[in-house]
């Protein structure tokens, strides 16, 4: 089979498309014929030489302890080495794919969708009627977060660039802040929850726009650990006075949450925003494009 693999030459990392044997599923795993995959920051930040996590496809074979799926089933979720013709995945990190979803829609959901729903609902404790600010509303997580926050009954403000204002508004944002024209940290509005998908502002900026009991959920690993950690320590000290809550967050794979996401799509409460599609042979270009930080929604990789 063909697979995208990172190799090292002269201390540099290169992504190459090579021919290798299909993987063999372990007892709790399934082997999937990949019909679509999507790109995430994990694909260049992790040390794995086989990138690709989000996938959707058809079960080819199952391990000895698999009970939920059988060959021929359409599934989606998190896999290992998804930028390939075939990939392994744990049964516990997959959900059945409804007939009404396309493989592309399903492949766009896992990492970004799980991050959005768990960040808002579980970590952010978002309740109907609350105000939420989504920093980075036009990216993979942000486009889902705007729609999920609306579905949960919140008033949504999205932060994005000029070219994405109308798109974010079309997703259901009540208000849109164009960061090239406005600084949300200098506005008078206050928020019950701030979901940060970018990591480009200080915690003092976030603290300024939160209500006294507001929560700030920072998605993934910060780009600049030193300043962020110093700011977090300050925020913790101040939290004893203001009762504001700051926390870092990385999503967990839960089949029930994958099913919730797919139900949002099926019922029309949410739709994946797909920026570009690349063939498997252009996986390196797809990752490079997302790494630039200007992708709108999700970027997909499909078999040729």
C-alpha positions in Angstrom: 0.0 0.0 0.0 1.0 3.7 -0.3 1.6 5.7 2.9 3.0 9.1 3.8 6.0 8.6 6.1 8.4 11.0 7.7 12.1 10.3 7.2 15.2 12.1 8.4 18.1 13.2 6.3 20.9 15.5 7.4 18.9 16.3 10.7 15.9 17.4 8.6 12.5 15.8 8.4 10.9 15.0 5.1 7.5 13.5 4.2 7.6 10.9 1.5 5.0 8.7 -0.2 6.3 5.1 0.0 5.1 1.5 -0.7 4.9 -0.5 2.5 2.9 -3.6 3.7 -0.5 -2.9 5.1 -0.6 -2.9 8.9 -2.0 -5.8 10.9 -4.6 -5.0 13.5 -3.8 -5.9 17.1 -6.4 -7.7 19.3 -8.4 -4.5 20.1 -7.9 -2.8 16.8 -9.5 -2.8 13.3 -7.9 -2.4 9.9 -9.5 0.4 7.8 -9.5 1.1 4.1 -9.1 4.9 4.3 -11.7 6.8 2.2 -10.8 10.2 3.7 -8.5 11.7 6.3 -8.1 15.3 7.6 -5.1 17.3 8.7 -4.4 18.5 12.3 -1.5 20.2 14.0 -0.8 16.9 15.6 0.4 15.7 12.3 3.6 17.7 12.4 4.0 18.3 16.1 4.1 14.6 17.2 7.2 12.6 16.7 5.4 9.7 15.0 6.9 8.9 11.6 3.4 7.9 10.3 1.2 11.0 10.4 -2.5 11.1 10.2 -5.1 10.7 13.0 -8.5 11.7 11.7 -10.0 9.2 9.3 -13.2 7.7 7.8 -13.4 4.5 5.9 -14.5 0.9 5.7 -13.4 -1.9 8.1 -11.3 -4.5 6.3 -10.4 -6.9 9.2 -10.7 -6.9 13.0 -8.6 -8.0 15.9 -9.5 -10.9 18.1 -11.1 -8.8 20.9 -13.1 -6.4 18.7 -16.9 -6.8 19.2 -18.5 -3.5 17.9 -17.5 -3.7 14.3 -17.2 -6.2 11.4 -15.6 -6.1 8.0 -17.6 -3.9 5.6 -18.8 -1.4 8.3 -18.3 2.3 7.6 -16.5 3.9 10.6 -14.8 7.2 11.5 -12.6 8.4 14.4 -9.0 8.4 15.4 -6.4 6.1 13.7 -2.7 5.5 13.4 -1.0 6.6 10.2 -4.2 7.7 8.5 -2.4 9.3 5.6 -2.3 6.0 3.8 -4.5 3.6 1.8 -5.0 1.5 5.0 -4.6 2.3 8.7 -5.1 0.7 12.1 -7.4 2.2 14.7 -8.5 1.2 18.2 -12.0 0.0 18.5 -12.5 2.3 21.5 -11.6 5.4 19.3 -14.1 4.8 16.5 -17.8 5.2 15.9 -20.2 3.8 13.3 -20.7 6.2 10.4 -24.3 7.1 9.6 -25.5 6.5 6.0 -26.4 10.2 5.8 -22.7 11.4 6.3 -20.1 11.4 3.5 -16.7 10.0 4.2 -15.3 13.5 3.9 -17.7 15.0 6.4 -17.0 12.2 8.9 -13.2 12.5 8.5 -13.3 16.2 9.3 -15.0 15.6 12.7 -12.7 13.7 15.1 -9.9 15.9 16.5 -11.4 19.3 15.8 -15.0 18.4 16.6 -14.1 16.6 19.9 -11.9 19.5 20.9 -14.8 21.9 20.3 -17.5 20.0 22.1 -15.4 18.9 25.0 -13.8 22.3 25.4 -17.2 24.1 25.4 -19.5 21.6 27.2 -17.2 19.7 29.5 -14.3 22.0 30.4 -16.0 25.3 29.7 -19.3 24.3 31.4 -21.2 26.3 28.8 -24.8 26.9 29.7 -27.7 28.3 27.6 -27.8 32.1 27.6 -24.1 32.5 28.4 -21.7 34.6 26.3 -18.8 32.8 24.7 -15.8 34.3 22.9 -14.1 32.0 20.4 -10.6 33.2 19.5 -9.7 31.6 16.2 -13.2 31.1 15.0 -12.3 30.3 11.3 -10.0 27.3 11.9 -10.8 23.6 12.2 -11.8 23.8 15.9 -13.2 27.3 15.7 -15.7 26.5 12.9 -17.1 23.6 14.9 -17.1 25.6 18.1 -19.2 28.4 16.7 -21.8 26.0 15.6 -21.8 23.8 18.7 -21.9 26.9 21.0 -25.0 28.0 19.1 -26.6 24.6 19.4 -26.0 24.7 23.2 -27.9 27.9 23.4 -25.0 30.4 23.9 -24.5 33.9 22.5 -21.4 33.5 20.3 -18.7 36.0 19.4 -16.1 34.8 17.0 -12.6 36.3 16.4 -11.2 36.0 12.9 -9.5 37.9 10.0 -11.3 40.1 7.5 -11.6 37.5 4.8 -13.4 35.1 7.2 -15.9 37.5 8.8 -18.8 36.6 6.6 -18.1 32.9 6.8 -18.0 32.9 10.6 -21.2 34.9 10.7 -22.8 32.4 8.3 -22.0 29.6 10.8 -24.2 31.3 13.4 -22.0 33.7 15.3 -24.0 36.5 16.8 -21.1 38.9 16.7 -17.8 38.8 14.8 -14.6 40.6 15.7 -12.2 41.3 12.9 -8.8 41.2 14.7 -7.2 43.4 12.0 -9.7 46.2 12.9 -10.5 45.6 16.5 -8.9 44.3 19.7 -11.3 42.2 21.6 -9.2 42.7 24.8 -9.9 46.4 24.6 -13.7 46.1 24.2 -16.1 46.5 27.1 -18.0 43.3 26.6 -17.4 40.5 29.1 -17.7 36.8 28.5 -18.7 33.8 30.7 -16.4 31.5 28.6 -13.4 32.1 26.3 -12.2 29.3 24.1 -8.8 30.1 22.7 -7.6 28.1 19.6 -4.7 30.3 18.7 -2.4 31.0 21.7 -1.5 34.4 20.4 -2.6 36.5 23.4 -1.6 36.9 27.0 -3.6 35.5 29.9 -4.0 39.1 31.2 -5.8 39.9 27.9 -8.1 36.9 28.5 -8.6 37.8 32.2 -9.7 41.4 31.2 -12.6 40.2 29.0 -13.9 37.5 31.3 -16.6 38.0 33.9 -15.5 37.6 37.6 -16.4 33.9 37.5 -15.6 33.4 33.8 -13.7 30.4 32.4 -10.9 30.3 29.9 -10.1 27.1 28.0 -6.8 27.0 26.1 -6.9 24.4 23.4 -3.8 22.1 23.0 -0.2 22.9 23.9 0.7 26.6 24.0 3.3 27.8 21.5 5.3 29.8 24.1 5.4 27.8 27.3 7.4 30.2 29.4 5.2 33.4 29.2 2.0 31.3 29.2 3.0 29.4 32.4 4.1 32.6 34.2 0.8 34.1 33.2 -1.1 31.1 34.3 0.6 31.3 37.8 -0.5 34.9 38.0 -4.0 33.9 36.9 -4.2 31.2 39.6 -3.3 33.7 42.3 -5.8 36.2 41.0 -8.5 33.5 40.7 -8.8 33.4 44.5 -10.1 36.9 44.2 -11.9 36.9 40.9 -12.8 33.2 40.8 -11.9 33.0 37.1 -10.8 29.6 35.9 -8.0 29.0 33.4 -7.1 25.6 32.1 -5.2 23.9 29.2 -7.0 21.2 27.4 -6.4 18.3 24.9 -9.5 16.3 23.7 -10.0 12.7 24.4 -11.4 10.2 21.9 -14.9 9.1 23.1 -17.2 7.2 20.7 -20.3 8.8 22.3 -19.0 12.2 21.5 -18.2 11.2 18.0 -21.8 10.0 17.7 -23.0 13.4 19.1 -21.0 15.2 16.5 -22.4 13.1 13.7 -25.9 13.7 15.0 -25.3 17.5 14.9 -24.4 17.1 11.2 -27.3 14.8 10.4 -29.9 17.2 12.0 -28.4 20.2 10.3 -27.2 21.9 13.4 -23.7 21.8 12.2 -21.8 21.3 9.0 -18.1 20.8 8.4 -16.3 23.7 6.6 -13.9 22.1 4.1 -11.2 24.4 2.8 -9.2 22.2 0.4 -8.8 18.6 -0.7 -5.5 17.0 -1.6 -4.7 13.6 -3.1 -2.6 11.3 -1.0 0.4 12.0 -3.1 0.3 15.7 -2.1 0.0 15.1 1.7 3.2 17.1 2.3 1.5 20.1 0.6 -1.6 19.7 2.7 0.3 19.7 5.9 2.4 22.7 4.9 -0.8 24.6 4.1 -2.4 23.9 7.4 0.9 24.6 9.2 0.8 28.2 7.8 -2.2 28.8 10.1 -4.6 30.3 7.5 -6.8 27.3 6.6 -10.5 27.9 6.8 -12.1 24.9 8.6 -10.6 21.5 7.6 -8.2 20.3 5.0 -8.8 16.8 3.6 -6.7 14.1 2.1 -8.4 11.5 -0.1 -7.2 8.4 -2.0 -6.2 8.9 -5.6 
